[in-house]
Amino acid sequence: MKPSGHPAWIVVAKSIERTTQIERRCEMKQTMKPILMLAGLSIAMVASAMELRPLMIGQPIPDVGLKTAEGKTFDLQAAAEEQPLVIIFYRGGWCPFCNAHLGQLQEAEPRLRDLGYRIVAISPDRPEELGKSAEQHTLSYTLLSDSSMAAAKAFGIAFEVDAPMLEKLASYNIDIEAASGETHHLLPVPAVFIVGSDGIIDFSYANPDYKTRLAPEVLLAAAKAAL
């Protein structure tokens, strides 16, 4: 059954001032065209992801270990201490909506870097898979592997893909077990977290509809407001 309205936990795109905590409502613009072959998956994916509770503004990021494309350990908290982060969670290199979003982030990366931010994009993909996405889009920012889904769980955005949905994905030659190297059948809800050098979340956005992503101009506005 198609869910009506928005789940209460969706954080609508908002910019905040760290000192005043004033929220500014921003409209989010759809920037990706529907992919017809995946359209039938949308309702079920949304319904299974609606019960999540992502971390919110004012909460610290969790202590999680991730892997780089080279298989090296990446400490998220330590990275945040070095400079503010824009943390992106995406479903994987197999997802056309994610690939479009990664490309949009690359276009926004120079402006975010000028503001002092570092982008890190996290997916369940094995480290070996990350290089393919980076090469495809000529990405200058860091892709990280969360194949165990420990980070997605800690951020409150992990959900389980049920057996019927796995079969539908397989019918489109999508194998999330092969992509992650794990059998947990978990995926992250696409999400964006802006984190200060104090490790505190300044901006939080997540949406169970994987076809809807945060527009780059909204991300840039939020990043500026969080400084």
Secondary structure, DSSP 4 states (H G I P E B T S, - for coil): ----S--TT----EEE-TTT--EEE------S---GGGGGGHHHHHHHHTT-----TTPBPP--EEE-TTS-EEEHHHHHHHS-EEEEE---TT-HHHHHHHHHHHHHHHHHHHTT-EEEEEES--HHHHHHHHHHHT--SEEEE-TT-HHHHHTT-EEEPPHHHHHHHHHTT--HHHHHT-SS-EEEPPEEEEE-TTSBEEEEEE-S-TT----HHHHHHHHHHH-
